[in-house]
Amino acid sequence: MSLFLEFLATLKETVVDVLPILSIILGFQLLVIRKPIPNIKQVGFGFIYVLIGLALFLLGLEKALFPLGKMMAEQLTAPEFIQAGEQVLTSIHWSDYKWVYIFAAAIGFSTTIAEPSLIAVAIKAEEVSGGAINANSLRISVAIGVAIGIALGSYRIVVGHPIHYYIIAGYIVVVIQTFYCPKLIVPLAYDSGGVTTSTVTVPLVAALGLGLASTIPGRSPLIDGFGLIAFASLFPIIAVMAYAQLTEAKALLAKQRLEKRNRSKIEKRNDKLKQQDSIKESKNNR
Amino acid sequence: MNHQLLVFLKALLGSCKDLLPIILVIAFFQFAVLQQPMPNIGDILIGLMLVVLGLTFFIYGLEMGLFPIGESMAQAFAKKGSISWLLTFAFCLGFGTTVAEPSLIAVADEAAIVAAAGGIITDTLESQHSYADGLRFTVAFAVGLAIVIGVLRIIRGWPIQYLILGGYVVVVLMTIIAPSWIIGIAYDSGGVTTSTITVPLVTALGVGLASAIKGRNPMIDGFGLIAFASLTPMIFVMIYGMVIS
């Protein structure tokens, strides 16, 4: 019973969040477009499903994953775990935090796979590209990007480098890739940076950043706790373009191989024909 | 009926697969690295079931409601042929969905505490509120503008890379002149703006527009709106930081 009440409370919050979007859509539809919405019944039910789904999703996350994930982020960054027995860290080496980086990458990857807005974009991309872009491959490449981004971002907090060096270096990679990767993927790759960080990823990543910044001497949770999200939005762009480049390279390689095989087949056939010809000729000559 | 049930079960199974990595990661770290038992396992199982159900419903409703409405509105605007109304709609959609976004409100409040602790603003609740609101409206305005630029790009067929890379150059230049305490917040603000409902709607709008306008390729021109929405907030938040100090 209390679970149901909690669900209703979450549903109410979700509806309140969606109200501005809904009023804008309805306002423009009624006042500017002035035509009934096509398939209004289906669209209406779709909206209701989305709201119920989102509320269930958020409630479930609050119940199961967030408390555990946040506790884990705290425990993994706690001084007692990093240097057994010591309460306050005196000297740290970046490699003391190896489990933090592994956790950061693993949690970045797995939360991205479950991110609803990424699922939406991936479905749309597969549909629009006529299957040339596979929804699951796209999601996995984005998740790899987020994993690398958050692990690197955690490393940055540990060593205390200024954030903009990393971000600017990332931008330079994006610029170079943009000129060498298939044109079709560029807009989608740029988009994938923004969609990765929402409902599932942000709370867990924020807990990780806060845990790190508040336990490492010389870091301020208020200043160094920010920035992980920026990493998580930049690296998927690189990863998606890399995925496209790899796919293209693989296709090119396969094509070359096929051509080679065909060529050798043709040559063999020609050889055979020649042999037959010469046999025939020699028969004729006789 | 049987067929629908089958579709639903298949979707449910898909959601389970989507969630499996998180479960594995958490279980591995809990048992193997931290070496602790799983606390209140009952709650966790119920929570996981809710997440799986929620994801299934969301994806179901996505294809029934959010995608169709985004595309039908894009087509209606394209047919109407009024660019100014389309751009107004784009701005409202960007601004309206961002200004009330819960994760943005959370980040803005946190940023206000940072600013107060750093002595950027006076340490009163009132000035913190006005600072957080200012930040929120700045980001919302930036997202509104981003969707406007993005829609304009689709209509005109401008190549996206020059606009985005130009935006990067602006971000880098602003980083040099903006006060250092705003930079982390500014970089993060690009990522938190796009919510779970905005993303499918905006994507459907872009793809719908690109398929309704002659000569546009939905793959090349339809995507990219979200990219703008994650770029402009960085620039505008840095401007906000410069104005404040």
Interface residues (C-beta under 8 A of the other chain):
Chain A: L3 V16 D17 V18 L19 P20 I21 S23 I24 I25 F28 Q29 V32 I33 K35 I37 P38 N39 Q42 V43 G44 F45 G46 F47 I48 Y49 V50 L51 I52 G53 L54 A55 L56 F57 L58 L59 G60 L61 E62 K63 A64 L65 L68 G69 M72 Q75 L76 F81 W99 F103 A106 I107 F109 S110 T111 I113 A114 P116 S117 I119 A120 V121 I123 K124 A125 V128 S129 I163 H164 I167 I168 Y171 V174 V175 T178 K183 L184 V186 P187 L188 Y190 D191 G193 G194 V195 T196 T197 S198 T199 V200 V202 L222 I223 D224 F226 G227 L228 I229 A230 A232 S233
Chain B: D18 L19 P21 I22 L24 V25 I26 F28 F29 Q30 V33 L34 P39 D43 I44 L45 I46 G47 L48 M49 L50 V51 V52 L53 G54 L55 T56 F57 F58 I59 Y60 G61 L62 E63 M64 G65 L66 F67 P68 I69 S72 M73 A76 F77 K80 W85 F89 C92 L93 G96 T97 V99 A100 E101 P102 S103 E110 A111 I113 V114 A117 G118 I160 Q161 I164 L165 Y168 V171 V172 T175 W181 I183 G184 I185 Y187 D188 G190 G191 V192 T193 T194 S195 T196 I197 T198 V199 P200 L201 T203 A204 V207 P218 M219 I220 D221 G222 F223 G224 L225 I226 A227 A229 S230
